[in-house]
């Protein structure tokens, strides 16, 4: 158990990702409220834990190995699902842009959109090699260990996001967020284009990888 926990901790540190905090800063700068901040954060953390635990438990009990995570059909279905969520997020951004509004401000106006954004972001982190590696390590130890391990991993990977939410709750976030807001307003159009380009590229890569698997039984990108 100690050895498993040590590996989980190491993989969590390796998988550290501040992107969620960066995304949330934009929403906070757009004057979103606590409910929507919590919705985004909860979606990120819960999705990460649920998907990770499910992969670990199903891989161990049903398949008996974990090739289905890295080279089997489950990965292709996850990629397609992630791509569809990203398409919905991209459509929301484009709609906001056409209405001469900031995608981040649009995001801040809808709890559903905030939740959707959190789920989409969490699903993209599933493709991090440290994610299936964690499932491989904790799967044989059972459901409780898998759940606990992915809770720990979610906290470590998204520590920057959690720290931002804590700062937001205690009201000590204003200065850095305000500075970010002013910078964002100066570069808004460029940042919107970059964000949408990243979403388009991510969708294309995910779908290309999944389509190649469905057509040939092999992935473009080896994990």
Secondary structure, 3 states (H helix, E strand, C coil): CHHHHHHHHHHHHHCCCCHHHHHHHHHHHCCCCHHHHHHHHHHHHHHHHHHHHHHHHHHHHHHCCCHHHHCCHHHHHHHHHHHHHHHHHHHHHHHHHHCCCCHHHHHHCCHHHHHHHHHHHHHHHCCCHHHHHHHHHHHCCCHHHHHHHHHHHHHHHCHHHHHHHHHHHCCCCHHHHHHHHHHHHHCHHHHHHHHHHHHHHHHHHHHHHHHHHHHHCCCCCCC
